[in-house]
Amino acid sequence: MFDGAWWPRTRDLESELPDLVTALEAHVGPIVRVGLDTSTWDLVPRSVQVGGLEVRIARFSASDNTMSLSRGMQDQFVLLVIPPNTPATLAATAMARAATSGNRGSAADLLTTPHAA
């Protein structure tokens, strides 16, 4: 189940991730770790600097188009990551479905089905 979705503009994680973390921190508090699918990005660093603090990055190869953001050991949010080249209509539908309470679709389902389930 996803808590929402993110549609980055590029596959450059070092330039894209700080803005996402900054935006989320304004609503949920400090993010200390990000876990993500490595295949979505051109390069995956071990960490990024956000507001002068280090956010560690964990790599997961089995979680296609999925990202988890953690405030602590048991406190995390899961986002659908929409590839930058996704058509706008499909991206908008996938983001809406991922943000719907009780969603159960996999990342692959949400990114390949252009209509609501």
Beta strands, then each sheet from edge to edge (+ up, - down):
strand 1: 4-6
strand 2: 33-37
strand 3: 47-50
strand 4: 53-60
strand 5: 66-72
strand 6: 75-81
sheet 1: 1+ 6+ 5- 2+ 4+ 3-
end
